[in-house]
Amino acid sequence: MELSNKAKIFKALSNEQRLKIFMMIYEESQKGESPAVFPVEESSCCCPVEKAFTKVCECLKLSRSTISHHFKELQNAGLITCEREGQMYRCRINEETVNQIKNFLK
């Protein structure tokens, strides 16, 4: 992994809100539901894309556009992947990237 890619990852995680979002997705993935599948529409939340969006809305009180921006930054850094499948999104931690960072920090 190039140094510029590592810098992009650490920059993405240097934002407290993005770090919290990443941790929420990571915790979901550790429940044995990887990749997690969630409905596109959530009537109880302002954010219709992902269950993690619902948690972000509830926990961090962020607007939909802010949440979307943070998810895009995490995706651009290669930390998460989200794929739409019909009425669902599959969101998962990019284990390869996480393992590369773990090895870097050892």
VODREN-103190 format. One line per field, with one value per residue: residue number from 0; residue in three letters; x, y, z of N, C-alpha, C, O, CB in turn. Coordinates in nm, 3 decimals. Atoms other than C-alpha are relative to their C-alpha. Glycine has a CB too. Example, Ala and Ser with C-alpha at 12.3 -4.5 7.8 and 13.67 -1.06 7.14 Angstrom:
2
nufi = [0	1]
loti = [ALA	SER]
nu = [0.089	-0.082]
nv = [-0.119	-0.119]
nw = [0.000	-0.006]
cau = [1.230	1.367]
cav = [-0.450	-0.106]
caw = [0.780	0.714]
cu = [0.090	-0.077]
cv = [0.120	0.109]
cw = [0.000	0.073]
ou = [0.194	-0.026]
ov = [0.118	0.220]
ow = [0.066	0.090]
cbu = [-0.099	0.041]
cbv = [0.003	0.046]
cbw = [0.125	-0.142]
END
This chain:
106
nufi = [0	1	2	3	4	5	6	7	8	9	10	11	12	13	14	15	16	17	18	19	20	21	22	23	24	25	26	27	28	29	30	31	32	33	34	35	36	37	38	39	40	41	42	43	44	45	46	47	48	49	50	51	52	53	54	55	56	57	58	59	60	61	62	63	64	65	66	67	68	69	70	71	72	73	74	75	76	77	78	79	80	81	82	83	84	85	86	87	88	89	90	91	92	93	94	95	96	97	98	99	100	101	102	103	104	105]
loti = [MET	GLU	LEU	SER	ASN	LYS	ALA	LYS	ILE	PHE	LYS	ALA	LEU	SER	ASN	GLU	GLN	ARG	LEU	LYS	ILE	PHE	MET	MET	ILE	TYR	GLU	GLU	SER	GLN	LYS	GLY	GLU	SER	PRO	ALA	VAL	PHE	PRO	VAL	GLU	GLU	SER	SER	CYS	CYS	CYS	PRO	VAL	GLU	LYS	ALA	PHE	THR	LYS	VAL	CYS	GLU	CYS	LEU	LYS	LEU	SER	ARG	SER	THR	ILE	SER	HIS	HIS	PHE	LYS	GLU	LEU	GLN	ASN	ALA	GLY	LEU	ILE	THR	CYS	GLU	ARG	GLU	GLY	GLN	MET	TYR	ARG	CYS	ARG	ILE	ASN	GLU	GLU	THR	VAL	ASN	GLN	ILE	LYS	ASN	PHE	LEU	LYS]
nu = [0.085	-0.078	0.010	0.113	0.123	0.005	0.035	0.143	0.074	-0.011	0.073	0.142	0.028	-0.035	0.122	0.065	0.128	-0.027	-0.052	0.116	0.075	-0.078	0.011	0.134	0.004	-0.089	0.071	0.103	-0.066	-0.048	0.112	0.019	0.093	-0.080	0.034	0.130	0.099	0.097	0.094	-0.031	0.090	0.021	0.098	-0.022	-0.124	-0.016	-0.105	0.056	-0.092	-0.076	0.029	-0.098	0.049	0.100	-0.072	-0.066	0.106	0.043	-0.109	-0.082	0.088	-0.056	0.091	-0.017	-0.111	-0.125	-0.022	-0.037	-0.137	-0.091	-0.006	-0.079	-0.141	-0.045	-0.010	-0.114	-0.123	-0.008	0.029	0.127	0.064	0.145	0.052	0.145	0.057	0.145	0.046	-0.091	-0.142	-0.092	-0.110	-0.096	-0.135	-0.099	-0.094	-0.136	-0.053	-0.016	-0.116	-0.121	-0.025	-0.046	-0.141	-0.079	-0.010	-0.074]
nv = [-0.117	-0.122	-0.095	-0.091	0.072	0.005	-0.134	-0.018	0.077	-0.067	-0.127	0.033	0.039	-0.107	-0.072	0.075	0.054	0.113	0.109	0.061	0.072	0.119	0.093	0.058	0.099	0.108	0.077	0.077	0.109	0.098	0.077	0.117	-0.033	-0.067	-0.142	-0.033	-0.039	-0.085	-0.062	-0.134	-0.095	0.013	-0.104	-0.064	-0.077	-0.098	0.046	0.123	0.083	0.104	0.008	-0.084	-0.137	-0.016	-0.017	-0.130	-0.100	0.005	-0.022	-0.119	-0.112	-0.058	-0.007	0.105	-0.035	0.017	0.145	0.047	-0.046	0.081	0.133	-0.010	-0.013	0.132	0.082	-0.049	0.042	0.145	0.062	0.070	0.011	0.008	0.035	0.007	0.118	-0.021	-0.089	0.014	-0.032	0.086	-0.084	0.083	-0.050	0.054	0.070	-0.010	-0.129	0.003	0.085	-0.072	-0.102	0.072	0.040	-0.123	-0.050	0.095]
nw = [0.000	0.012	-0.110	0.026	-0.035	-0.146	-0.044	0.030	-0.101	-0.130	0.010	-0.011	-0.138	-0.093	-0.032	-0.108	0.046	0.090	-0.081	-0.065	0.103	0.033	-0.112	0.004	0.107	-0.042	-0.101	0.071	0.073	-0.097	-0.051	0.082	0.106	0.102	0.001	-0.056	0.101	-0.063	0.094	0.050	-0.064	-0.144	-0.026	-0.130	-0.001	0.107	0.089	0.054	0.076	-0.069	-0.143	-0.068	0.011	-0.104	-0.126	0.003	-0.022	-0.139	-0.096	0.026	0.042	0.122	0.114	0.101	0.090	-0.075	-0.012	0.133	0.023	-0.081	0.059	0.123	-0.039	-0.043	0.121	0.079	-0.068	0.012	-0.129	0.009	0.131	-0.004	0.132	0.006	0.061	-0.002	-0.106	-0.113	0.012	-0.073	-0.047	-0.073	-0.025	0.093	-0.089	0.054	-0.042	-0.145	-0.029	0.040	-0.101	-0.120	0.023	0.000	-0.137	-0.084]
cau = [0.000	0.139	0.201	-0.057	-0.325	-0.236	-0.260	-0.607	-0.723	-0.591	-0.737	-1.078	-1.058	-0.925	-1.277	-1.454	-1.792	-1.647	-1.458	-1.783	-1.960	-1.679	-1.694	-2.071	-2.032	-1.742	-1.951	-2.235	-1.989	-1.865	-2.212	-2.173	-2.396	-2.123	-2.211	-2.498	-2.815	-3.052	-3.367	-3.325	-3.627	-3.647	-3.966	-3.847	-3.531	-3.433	-3.173	-3.300	-2.981	-2.831	-2.900	-2.580	-2.731	-3.021	-2.781	-2.590	-2.914	-3.010	-2.669	-2.495	-2.790	-2.642	-2.821	-2.866	-2.622	-2.355	-2.398	-2.379	-2.058	-1.899	-1.994	-1.846	-1.521	-1.498	-1.564	-1.308	-1.049	-1.125	-1.243	-1.597	-1.791	-2.162	-2.341	-2.703	-2.897	-3.256	-3.423	-3.125	-2.772	-2.493	-2.240	-1.922	-1.586	-1.304	-1.110	-0.809	-0.762	-0.814	-0.558	-0.305	-0.343	-0.311	0.013	0.140	0.077	0.256]
cav = [0.000	0.338	0.609	0.837	0.568	0.532	0.908	0.906	0.637	0.817	1.145	0.981	0.841	1.165	1.309	1.209	1.164	0.941	0.738	0.681	0.580	0.341	0.188	0.139	-0.044	-0.246	-0.351	-0.460	-0.669	-0.842	-0.973	-1.243	-1.065	-0.970	-0.828	-0.659	-0.615	-0.334	-0.187	0.121	0.287	0.339	0.524	0.601	0.781	1.080	0.870	0.602	0.435	0.216	0.091	0.262	0.586	0.531	0.491	0.801	1.001	0.886	0.906	1.198	1.414	1.470	1.575	1.327	1.517	1.515	1.143	1.079	1.284	1.086	0.752	0.868	0.969	0.627	0.460	0.680	0.584	0.217	0.150	0.042	-0.076	-0.026	-0.191	-0.147	-0.463	-0.380	-0.231	-0.312	-0.193	-0.426	-0.243	-0.404	-0.324	-0.362	-0.623	-0.601	-0.232	-0.283	-0.566	-0.352	-0.076	-0.325	-0.456	-0.102	-0.019	-0.330]
caw = [0.000	-0.102	0.151	-0.017	0.028	0.395	0.436	0.273	0.518	0.823	0.697	0.660	1.013	1.162	1.156	1.478	1.309	1.035	1.293	1.483	1.160	1.070	1.418	1.386	1.056	1.195	1.495	1.263	1.062	1.379	1.456	1.193	0.944	0.702	0.463	0.638	0.431	0.511	0.352	0.137	0.297	0.673	0.763	1.117	1.008	0.799	0.620	0.379	0.258	0.529	0.880	0.985	0.853	1.091	1.381	1.274	1.258	1.605	1.772	1.604	1.492	1.147	0.831	0.548	0.327	0.599	0.655	0.282	0.263	0.547	0.389	0.058	0.230	0.396	0.061	-0.119	0.141	0.075	0.430	0.340	0.037	-0.019	-0.311	-0.405	-0.479	-0.572	-0.265	-0.041	0.020	0.120	0.329	0.455	0.597	0.346	0.541	0.307	0.382	0.754	0.758	0.569	0.824	1.112	0.961	0.911	1.278	1.410]
cu = [0.089	-0.025	-0.118	-0.133	-0.016	-0.043	-0.150	-0.085	0.002	-0.072	-0.150	-0.037	0.033	-0.120	-0.079	-0.132	0.021	0.053	-0.114	-0.082	0.072	-0.012	-0.137	-0.010	0.086	-0.070	-0.109	0.064	0.050	-0.110	-0.028	-0.097	0.073	-0.018	-0.139	-0.092	-0.108	-0.095	0.045	-0.086	-0.016	-0.095	0.026	0.123	0.005	0.093	-0.035	0.098	0.047	-0.037	0.098	-0.039	-0.102	0.067	0.067	-0.101	-0.037	0.111	0.072	-0.080	0.057	-0.104	0.032	0.119	0.135	0.035	0.047	0.145	0.100	0.011	0.084	0.148	0.056	0.015	0.121	0.134	0.018	-0.031	-0.129	-0.041	-0.150	-0.049	-0.152	-0.041	-0.151	-0.038	0.092	0.138	0.077	0.121	0.093	0.130	0.091	0.112	0.145	0.066	0.027	0.122	0.132	0.036	0.048	0.146	0.092	0.026	0.078	0.145]
cv = [0.124	0.093	0.096	-0.066	-0.009	0.136	0.026	-0.073	0.071	0.135	-0.025	-0.031	0.109	0.086	-0.083	-0.063	-0.119	-0.119	-0.071	-0.082	-0.129	-0.105	-0.066	-0.110	-0.120	-0.090	-0.085	-0.120	-0.109	-0.087	-0.125	0.021	0.071	-0.069	0.023	0.047	0.079	0.058	0.138	0.102	-0.033	0.113	0.075	0.089	0.096	-0.050	-0.136	-0.099	-0.123	-0.001	0.085	0.146	0.027	0.023	0.136	0.110	0.007	0.042	0.133	0.122	0.074	0.004	-0.112	0.030	-0.016	-0.147	-0.056	0.038	-0.087	-0.142	0.002	0.012	-0.135	-0.095	0.041	-0.041	-0.152	-0.074	-0.080	-0.012	-0.010	-0.023	-0.010	-0.127	0.011	0.103	-0.003	0.055	-0.102	0.087	-0.087	0.075	-0.062	-0.060	0.011	0.130	0.002	-0.084	0.068	0.107	-0.063	-0.038	0.121	0.048	-0.094	0.041]
cw = [0.000	0.118	-0.020	0.034	0.151	0.054	-0.021	0.104	0.134	-0.001	0.015	0.145	0.101	0.037	0.102	-0.044	-0.092	0.077	0.071	-0.100	-0.036	0.111	0.005	-0.105	0.038	0.103	-0.062	-0.069	0.094	0.058	-0.084	-0.114	-0.114	-0.133	0.055	-0.112	0.071	-0.104	-0.042	0.072	0.148	0.039	0.130	0.002	-0.119	-0.109	-0.058	-0.060	0.075	0.147	0.079	-0.010	0.109	0.134	0.007	0.025	0.147	0.096	-0.019	-0.044	-0.120	-0.111	-0.097	-0.091	0.069	0.013	-0.133	-0.031	0.077	-0.055	-0.127	0.031	0.046	-0.118	-0.083	0.061	-0.006	0.128	-0.001	-0.146	0.022	-0.143	0.007	-0.072	0.011	0.105	0.123	-0.032	0.081	0.035	0.082	0.018	-0.105	0.084	-0.049	0.045	0.150	0.039	-0.038	0.102	0.131	-0.013	0.003	0.142	0.092	0.015]
ou = [0.182	-0.130	-0.185	-0.225	-0.127	-0.123	-0.215	-0.189	-0.101	-0.126	-0.219	-0.143	0.000	-0.114	-0.107	-0.162	-0.049	0.019	-0.115	-0.127	0.011	-0.029	-0.148	-0.065	0.047	-0.062	-0.129	0.007	0.065	-0.083	-0.126	-0.142	0.019	0.001	-0.229	-0.049	-0.162	-0.055	0.109	-0.038	-0.043	-0.053	-0.017	0.156	-0.060	0.108	-0.030	0.053	0.060	-0.062	0.060	-0.012	-0.101	0.027	0.067	-0.075	-0.052	0.086	0.109	-0.025	0.069	-0.196	0.142	0.195	0.233	0.150	0.142	0.220	0.202	0.120	0.162	0.230	0.169	0.108	0.195	0.232	0.123	-0.003	-0.141	0.006	-0.195	-0.017	-0.207	0.013	-0.210	0.006	0.058	0.176	0.036	0.189	0.049	0.163	0.077	0.204	0.237	0.181	0.131	0.199	0.231	0.154	0.138	0.223	0.204	0.135	0.112	0.222]
ov = [0.135	0.089	0.131	0.001	0.004	0.145	0.088	-0.021	0.087	0.178	0.050	0.010	0.096	0.163	-0.200	-0.176	-0.220	-0.233	-0.194	-0.192	-0.235	-0.223	-0.184	-0.217	-0.234	-0.212	-0.200	-0.229	-0.224	-0.182	-0.195	-0.076	0.163	-0.191	-0.060	0.119	0.036	0.079	0.211	0.210	-0.148	0.228	0.189	0.146	0.074	0.017	-0.235	-0.194	-0.229	0.104	0.149	0.223	0.134	0.112	0.201	0.203	0.115	0.116	0.199	0.232	0.197	-0.078	-0.169	-0.060	-0.056	-0.187	-0.134	-0.043	-0.128	-0.198	-0.090	-0.049	-0.169	-0.175	-0.045	-0.059	-0.204	-0.193	-0.179	0.062	-0.080	0.053	-0.072	-0.161	-0.025	0.218	0.054	0.069	-0.140	0.140	-0.162	0.168	-0.180	0.008	0.017	0.130	0.049	-0.044	0.054	0.126	-0.011	-0.020	0.112	0.097	-0.056	-0.028]
ow = [0.080	0.182	0.077	0.082	0.204	0.147	0.063	0.148	0.199	0.101	0.084	0.192	0.219	0.132	0.077	-0.008	-0.080	0.046	0.078	-0.068	-0.044	0.083	0.038	-0.078	0.013	0.094	-0.021	-0.070	0.052	0.130	-0.060	-0.176	-0.175	-0.140	0.039	-0.202	0.173	-0.219	0.035	0.106	0.183	0.047	0.145	0.106	-0.221	-0.212	0.014	-0.124	0.014	0.205	0.177	0.082	0.170	0.210	0.111	0.102	0.204	0.191	0.079	-0.054	-0.120	-0.114	-0.095	-0.124	0.006	-0.005	-0.138	-0.086	0.023	-0.058	-0.151	-0.038	0.012	-0.122	-0.130	-0.010	0.032	0.139	0.071	-0.232	0.113	-0.234	0.098	-0.177	0.112	0.100	0.227	-0.149	0.191	-0.052	0.170	-0.055	-0.138	0.128	0.033	0.088	0.195	0.126	0.033	0.133	0.196	0.081	0.055	0.172	0.204	0.083]
cbu = [-0.096	-0.031	0.130	0.001	0.002	0.137	0.084	-0.032	0.060	0.146	0.029	-0.036	0.077	0.107	-0.086	-0.026	-0.082	0.100	0.103	-0.088	-0.019	0.149	0.027	-0.104	0.049	0.130	-0.059	-0.074	0.116	0.072	-0.124	-0.046	-0.114	0.148	0.011	0.013	-0.060	0.069	-0.139	-0.021	-0.137	0.138	-0.138	0.013	0.121	0.052	0.133	-0.097	0.117	0.152	0.005	0.140	-0.062	-0.092	0.104	0.072	-0.124	-0.047	0.101	0.102	-0.019	0.124	0.011	-0.127	-0.017	-0.011	-0.129	-0.094	0.016	-0.049	-0.141	-0.046	0.015	-0.098	-0.128	-0.007	-0.001	0.136	-0.006	-0.109	0.054	-0.065	0.061	-0.059	0.052	-0.073	-0.141	0.010	0.030	0.042	-0.050	0.024	0.049	0.056	-0.039	-0.002	-0.097	-0.127	-0.012	-0.019	-0.127	-0.086	0.015	-0.072	-0.138	-0.008]
cbv = [0.000	0.071	0.080	0.044	-0.141	-0.041	0.106	-0.052	-0.142	0.019	0.069	-0.119	-0.124	0.088	0.027	0.092	0.109	0.041	0.052	0.108	0.089	0.037	0.074	0.109	0.061	0.057	0.092	0.088	0.055	0.071	0.086	-0.113	0.088	0.004	0.056	0.109	-0.125	0.110	0.008	0.009	0.000	0.007	-0.059	-0.105	-0.094	0.130	-0.007	0.034	0.080	0.021	-0.146	-0.022	0.026	-0.123	-0.111	0.023	-0.033	-0.140	-0.111	-0.032	0.098	-0.079	0.137	-0.016	0.145	0.065	-0.071	0.059	0.148	-0.004	-0.053	0.119	0.104	-0.057	0.011	0.152	0.046	-0.039	0.105	0.072	-0.123	0.130	-0.134	0.124	-0.132	-0.131	-0.038	-0.146	0.146	-0.129	0.121	-0.132	-0.034	0.112	-0.147	-0.008	0.113	-0.055	-0.133	0.063	0.083	-0.125	-0.074	0.109	0.023	-0.141]
cbw = [0.122	-0.132	0.012	-0.147	-0.062	0.059	-0.074	-0.142	0.014	0.038	-0.135	-0.090	0.034	-0.061	-0.128	0.119	-0.072	-0.108	0.102	0.064	-0.126	-0.022	0.132	-0.028	-0.134	0.059	0.105	-0.102	-0.082	0.111	0.004	0.083	0.053	0.040	-0.141	0.109	-0.074	0.078	0.062	-0.153	-0.069	0.082	0.003	0.105	-0.004	0.057	0.074	-0.101	-0.042	-0.017	0.048	-0.058	-0.140	0.006	0.018	-0.136	-0.084	0.034	-0.011	-0.104	0.117	-0.045	-0.071	-0.082	-0.050	0.140	0.046	-0.106	0.043	0.145	-0.031	-0.084	0.112	0.102	-0.084	-0.013	0.146	-0.046	0.106	0.081	-0.080	0.062	-0.050	-0.070	0.067	0.027	0.041	0.042	0.049	-0.084	0.083	-0.073	0.146	-0.099	0.011	-0.153	-0.039	0.067	-0.073	-0.139	0.024	0.024	-0.134	-0.080	0.055	-0.057]
END
